[in-house]
Protein backbone atom coordinates (compact mmCIF):
# COMPACT_ATOMS: atom_id res chain seq x y z
CA UNK A 1 0.00 0.00 0.00
CA UNK A 2 1.40 3.38 -0.95
CA UNK A 3 0.45 6.69 0.61
CA UNK A 4 -0.64 9.56 -1.60
CA UNK A 5 1.52 12.63 -1.21
CA UNK A 6 0.51 16.22 -1.78
CA UNK A 7 2.28 19.54 -1.35
CA UNK A 8 -0.96 21.51 -1.04
CA UNK A 9 -1.50 20.78 2.60
CA UNK A 10 -2.64 18.23 5.12
CA UNK A 11 -4.89 15.46 3.87
CA UNK A 12 -8.19 15.14 5.71
CA UNK A 13 -10.66 12.30 5.40
CA UNK A 14 -14.40 12.74 5.73
CA UNK A 15 -16.59 9.67 5.28
CA UNK A 16 -20.33 9.41 5.25
CA UNK A 17 -20.42 5.80 4.08
CA UNK A 18 -22.32 3.50 6.41
CA UNK A 19 -24.45 6.21 8.00
CA UNK A 20 -27.54 4.04 7.51
CA UNK A 21 -29.01 6.59 5.12
CA UNK A 22 -31.71 5.24 2.86
CA UNK A 23 -33.97 6.73 0.23
CA UNK A 24 -33.92 10.15 -1.40
CA UNK A 25 -34.88 12.00 1.79
CA UNK A 26 -31.20 12.15 2.70
CA UNK A 27 -30.81 14.68 -0.11
CA UNK A 28 -33.37 17.28 0.89
CA UNK A 29 -35.52 18.71 3.66
CA UNK A 30 -38.96 20.20 3.21
CA UNK A 31 -39.08 23.78 4.48
CA UNK A 32 -41.89 26.18 5.29
CA UNK A 33 -42.77 29.32 3.30
CA UNK A 34 -41.64 31.30 6.36
CA UNK A 35 -38.16 29.74 6.25
CA UNK A 36 -37.97 30.44 2.52
CA UNK A 37 -38.95 34.08 3.16
CA UNK A 38 -36.15 34.36 5.78
CA UNK A 39 -33.40 34.24 3.11
CA UNK A 40 -31.73 37.59 2.46
CA UNK A 41 -31.55 37.06 -1.30
CA UNK A 42 -33.30 34.60 -3.63
CA UNK A 43 -32.46 34.22 -7.33
CA UNK A 44 -34.43 31.91 -9.63
CA UNK A 45 -32.01 29.72 -11.59
CA UNK A 46 -34.29 27.18 -13.27
CA UNK A 47 -37.93 27.42 -14.32
CA UNK A 48 -39.42 24.43 -16.12
CA UNK A 49 -42.59 22.36 -16.22
CA UNK A 50 -41.07 20.24 -13.42
CA UNK A 51 -40.61 23.08 -10.96
CA UNK A 52 -38.36 26.00 -10.05
CA UNK A 53 -34.90 26.06 -8.50
CA UNK A 54 -33.65 29.06 -6.54
CA UNK A 55 -30.23 29.99 -5.23
CA UNK A 56 -31.04 31.35 -1.78
CA UNK A 57 -28.52 33.27 0.31
CA UNK A 58 -28.35 34.07 4.01
CA UNK A 59 -25.90 36.49 5.49
CA UNK A 60 -24.02 35.05 8.45
CA UNK A 61 -22.64 36.97 11.44
CA UNK A 62 -19.28 37.35 9.73
CA UNK A 63 -20.99 38.70 6.61
CA UNK A 64 -20.25 35.63 4.50
CA UNK A 65 -23.10 34.45 2.32
CA UNK A 66 -24.45 30.94 2.94
CA UNK A 67 -25.77 29.48 -0.30
CA UNK A 68 -28.58 26.91 -0.59
CA UNK A 69 -30.51 25.43 -3.50
CA UNK A 70 -34.26 25.58 -2.91
CA UNK A 71 -36.55 23.50 -5.12
CA UNK A 72 -40.19 24.53 -5.53
CA UNK A 73 -42.86 22.32 -7.04
CA UNK A 74 -46.63 22.12 -7.04
CA UNK A 75 -48.28 19.19 -5.25
CA UNK A 76 -52.06 19.04 -5.66
CA UNK A 77 -52.11 22.76 -6.41
CA UNK A 78 -50.09 23.65 -3.29
CA UNK A 79 -46.57 25.06 -3.36
CA UNK A 80 -43.99 22.75 -1.74
CA UNK A 81 -40.44 23.93 -0.95
CA UNK A 82 -37.38 21.73 -0.43
CA UNK A 83 -33.89 22.71 0.70
CA UNK A 84 -31.35 20.53 -1.08
CA UNK A 85 -28.25 19.15 0.63
CA UNK A 86 -25.15 21.36 0.56
CA UNK A 87 -23.33 19.50 -2.23
CA UNK A 88 -26.28 19.34 -4.64
CA UNK A 89 -25.87 20.81 -8.12
CA UNK A 90 -28.27 21.43 -10.97
CA UNK A 91 -27.67 19.16 -13.97
CA UNK A 92 -30.47 20.48 -16.19
CA UNK A 93 -34.09 21.68 -15.98
CA UNK A 94 -35.31 18.36 -14.57
CA UNK A 95 -32.40 16.76 -12.67
CA UNK A 96 -30.14 17.38 -9.68
CA UNK A 97 -26.71 15.84 -9.12
CA UNK A 98 -26.58 14.78 -5.46
CA UNK A 99 -23.01 14.29 -4.28
CA UNK A 100 -22.05 12.24 -1.26
CA UNK A 101 -19.59 13.67 1.23
CA UNK A 102 -16.04 13.86 -0.11
CA UNK A 103 -13.68 11.05 0.84
CA UNK A 104 -10.59 13.15 0.37
CA UNK A 105 -10.08 16.87 0.83
CA UNK A 106 -6.69 18.46 0.26
CA UNK A 107 -6.23 21.82 1.94
CA UNK A 108 -8.96 24.19 0.84
CA UNK A 109 -9.42 22.61 -2.57
CA UNK A 110 -10.93 19.38 -3.80
CA UNK A 111 -9.44 17.70 -6.87
CA UNK A 112 -11.84 15.32 -8.61
CA UNK A 113 -10.24 15.41 -12.06
CA UNK A 114 -8.54 12.00 -11.88
CA UNK A 115 -10.99 10.24 -9.63
CA UNK A 116 -10.16 8.74 -6.25
CA UNK A 117 -8.48 5.63 -4.89
CA UNK A 118 -9.27 4.27 -1.45
CA UNK A 119 -8.85 1.02 0.45
CA UNK A 120 -11.83 -0.75 2.01
CA UNK A 121 -11.71 -3.64 4.47
CA UNK A 122 -14.04 -5.24 6.99
CA UNK A 123 -13.09 -6.64 10.37
CA UNK A 124 -15.47 -7.96 13.00
CA UNK A 125 -18.56 -6.38 11.48
CA UNK A 126 -16.93 -2.95 11.09
CA UNK A 127 -15.91 -1.51 7.72
CA UNK A 128 -12.75 0.60 7.52
CA UNK A 129 -11.75 3.06 4.78
CA UNK A 130 -8.33 4.48 3.98
CA UNK A 131 -8.81 7.35 1.57
CA UNK A 132 -5.09 8.10 1.36
CA UNK A 133 -4.07 4.76 -0.16
CA UNK A 134 -3.41 3.36 -3.62
CA UNK A 135 -1.72 0.19 -4.93
CA UNK A 136 2.08 -0.01 -5.36
CA UNK A 137 1.72 -0.23 -9.13
CA UNK A 138 -1.58 1.43 -10.03
CA UNK A 139 -2.70 0.77 -13.59
CA UNK A 140 -2.60 3.43 -16.28
CA UNK A 141 -6.07 4.91 -16.54
CA UNK A 142 -7.47 6.50 -19.69
CA UNK A 143 -9.51 9.24 -18.05
CA UNK A 144 -11.21 10.10 -21.34
CA UNK A 145 -12.80 6.68 -21.80
CA UNK A 146 -13.37 5.27 -18.29
CA UNK A 147 -17.07 5.30 -17.47
CA UNK A 148 -19.05 6.08 -14.34
CA UNK A 149 -19.10 3.34 -11.73
CA UNK A 150 -17.10 1.55 -9.04
CA UNK A 151 -13.89 -0.30 -9.92
CA UNK A 152 -11.99 -2.88 -7.89
CA UNK A 153 -8.25 -3.33 -8.33
CA UNK A 154 -7.35 -7.00 -8.83
CA UNK A 155 -4.62 -8.81 -10.76
CA UNK A 156 -2.88 -5.54 -11.63
CA UNK A 157 -5.90 -4.01 -13.37
CA UNK A 158 -9.20 -2.29 -12.70
CA UNK A 159 -12.36 -4.40 -12.88
CA UNK A 160 -15.71 -2.62 -13.04
CA UNK A 161 -17.93 -4.02 -10.27
CA UNK A 162 -20.84 -1.58 -10.55
CA UNK A 163 -22.14 0.81 -13.19
CA UNK A 164 -23.55 2.98 -10.39
CA UNK A 165 -21.32 5.30 -8.38
CA UNK A 166 -23.32 5.39 -5.17
CA UNK A 167 -22.71 4.49 -1.54
CA UNK A 168 -25.58 2.01 -1.75
CA UNK A 169 -23.99 0.23 -4.74
CA UNK A 170 -20.69 -0.13 -2.88
CA UNK A 171 -22.46 -1.61 0.13
CA UNK A 172 -24.44 -4.02 -2.05
CA UNK A 173 -21.36 -5.45 -3.77
CA UNK A 174 -19.36 -5.37 -0.50
CA UNK A 175 -16.11 -4.95 -2.44
CA UNK A 176 -12.93 -5.16 -0.35
CA UNK A 177 -9.40 -3.98 -1.14
CA UNK A 178 -8.43 -1.10 -3.41
CA UNK A 179 -11.41 0.70 -4.93
CA UNK A 180 -11.33 3.37 -7.62
CA UNK A 181 -14.04 5.96 -8.29
CA UNK A 182 -13.61 7.75 -11.65
CA UNK A 183 -14.29 11.43 -12.18
CA UNK A 184 -15.85 13.20 -10.25
CA UNK A 185 -14.03 11.05 -7.68
CA UNK A 186 -16.92 10.72 -5.27
CA UNK A 187 -20.26 9.03 -4.88
CA UNK A 188 -23.21 10.70 -6.58
CA UNK A 189 -26.74 10.06 -7.75
CA UNK A 190 -28.84 11.74 -10.42
CA UNK A 191 -32.23 12.66 -8.98
CA UNK A 192 -35.10 13.80 -11.18
CA UNK A 193 -37.27 16.62 -9.91
CA UNK A 194 -40.32 14.32 -10.01
CA UNK A 195 -38.66 11.97 -7.50
CA UNK A 196 -38.73 14.67 -4.82
CA UNK A 197 -41.91 14.41 -2.76
ZINORZI-V10633 format. One record per residue. N is the residue number from 1. RES is the residue in one letter. SS is DSSP state (h for helix, s for strand, l for the rest). PHI is phi in degrees with one decimal (none if undefined). D_CENTER is the distance of its C-alpha to the mean C-alpha in whole Angstrom. Layout:
N:RES:SS:PHI:D_CENTER
N:RES:SS:PHI:D_CENTER
//
This chain:
1:X:l:none:26
2:X:s:-116.0:25
3:X:s:-82.3:24
4:X:l:-74.6:22
5:X:l:-118.1:23
6:X:l:-153.8:23
7:X:l:-91.5:25
8:X:l:-80.1:22
9:X:l:150.4:22
10:X:l:-72.2:22
11:X:s:-91.2:19
12:X:s:-115.2:17
13:X:s:-118.9:14
14:X:l:-131.4:12
15:X:l:-118.2:11
16:X:l:-115.2:10
17:X:l:-64.4:11
18:X:l:84.1:14
19:X:l:-84.7:14
20:X:l:58.1:16
21:X:l:-90.2:13
22:X:l:-135.7:14
23:X:l:75.8:14
24:X:h:-73.4:13
25:X:h:-62.3:14
26:X:h:-65.7:11
27:X:h:-94.1:10
28:X:s:-156.5:13
29:X:s:-133.4:16
30:X:s:-74.1:20
31:X:s:-121.9:22
32:X:l:-87.3:25
33:X:h:-58.8:27
34:X:h:-65.7:29
35:X:h:-65.3:25
36:X:h:-60.9:24
37:X:h:-69.3:28
38:X:l:-78.6:27
39:X:l:-69.9:25
40:X:l:-74.5:27
41:X:s:-148.1:26
42:X:s:-133.0:24
43:X:s:-124.7:24
44:X:s:-72.4:23
45:X:s:-106.8:21
46:X:s:-132.5:21
47:X:s:-135.6:24
48:X:s:-144.1:24
49:X:l:-66.4:26
50:X:l:-90.0:23
51:X:s:145.9:22
52:X:s:-120.9:22
53:X:s:-123.3:19
54:X:s:-116.3:20
55:X:s:-92.4:19
56:X:s:-115.1:20
57:X:s:-122.8:21
58:X:s:-123.7:23
59:X:s:-85.1:25
60:X:l:-90.6:25
61:X:l:-59.5:28
62:X:l:-89.8:27
63:X:l:69.3:27
64:X:l:-85.2:24
65:X:s:-95.7:22
66:X:s:-92.4:19
67:X:s:-106.8:17
68:X:s:-135.2:15
69:X:s:-93.4:15
70:X:s:-116.2:17
71:X:s:-104.8:18
72:X:s:-119.0:22
73:X:s:-141.9:23
74:X:s:-100.5:27
75:X:s:-123.7:27
76:X:l:52.3:31
77:X:l:81.5:32
78:X:s:-104.1:30
79:X:s:-78.6:27
80:X:s:-117.3:24
81:X:s:-119.9:22
82:X:s:-133.5:18
83:X:s:-91.3:16
84:X:s:-82.3:12
85:X:l:-60.4:10
86:X:l:-59.8:10
87:X:l:-95.4:6
88:X:l:-71.6:7
89:X:s:-132.3:10
90:X:s:-90.9:13
91:X:s:-88.7:13
92:X:s:-159.4:17
93:X:l:-79.3:19
94:X:l:-141.2:18
95:X:s:-143.4:14
96:X:s:-102.3:11
97:X:s:-103.9:8
98:X:s:-105.4:5
99:X:s:-89.1:2
100:X:l:-75.4:3
101:X:l:-63.0:5
102:X:l:-65.5:7
103:X:l:-84.5:10
104:X:s:-140.7:12
105:X:s:-124.0:13
106:X:s:-111.7:16
107:X:l:56.8:19
108:X:l:-95.7:17
109:X:s:-119.1:15
110:X:l:-120.9:12
111:X:l:-112.2:13
112:X:l:-104.3:11
113:X:l:-57.9:14
114:X:l:-106.8:16
115:X:l:74.8:13
116:X:s:-145.1:13
117:X:s:-98.0:15
118:X:s:-153.5:16
119:X:s:-114.1:18
120:X:s:-125.6:18
121:X:s:-146.2:21
122:X:s:-115.9:23
123:X:s:-151.3:26
124:X:l:59.3:28
125:X:l:85.2:25
126:X:s:-110.3:23
127:X:s:-102.9:20
128:X:s:-114.0:19
129:X:s:-126.8:17
130:X:s:-121.0:18
131:X:l:-85.0:15
132:X:l:-111.6:18
133:X:s:-126.6:20
134:X:s:-149.2:21
135:X:l:-62.2:24
136:X:l:-59.1:27
137:X:l:-122.7:28
138:X:l:-63.5:24
139:X:l:-70.4:25
140:X:l:-68.8:25
141:X:l:-118.0:22
142:X:l:-87.3:23
143:X:l:-67.9:19
144:X:l:-77.8:21
145:X:l:-112.1:21
146:X:l:-68.8:19
147:X:l:-100.1:17
148:X:l:-57.0:13
149:X:l:151.0:13
150:X:s:-121.9:14
151:X:s:-118.9:17
152:X:s:-108.3:20
153:X:s:-91.1:22
154:X:s:-152.6:26
155:X:l:60.7:29
156:X:l:79.1:28
157:X:s:-144.1:26
158:X:s:-89.7:22
159:X:s:-119.5:22
160:X:s:-72.3:20
161:X:s:-109.2:19
162:X:s:-157.3:17
163:X:l:-85.5:16
164:X:l:-92.8:13
165:X:l:-124.0:9
166:X:l:-122.5:8
167:X:h:-61.0:9
168:X:h:-62.9:12
169:X:h:-63.9:13
170:X:h:-63.4:14
171:X:h:-68.0:16
172:X:h:-66.5:18
173:X:h:-82.5:19
174:X:l:51.4:19
175:X:l:-67.6:19
176:X:l:-117.1:21
177:X:s:93.8:22
178:X:s:-77.3:20
179:X:s:-121.7:16
180:X:s:-125.2:15
181:X:s:-110.2:12
182:X:l:-69.0:13
183:X:l:-45.5:12
184:X:l:-89.1:9
185:X:l:72.9:9
186:X:l:-159.3:6
187:X:l:-75.0:5
188:X:s:-156.5:4
189:X:s:-135.5:7
190:X:s:-92.7:10
191:X:s:-124.4:12
192:X:s:-72.9:15
193:X:h:-56.2:17
194:X:h:-72.8:20
195:X:h:-83.3:17
196:X:l:-88.8:17
197:X:l:-136.2:20
//
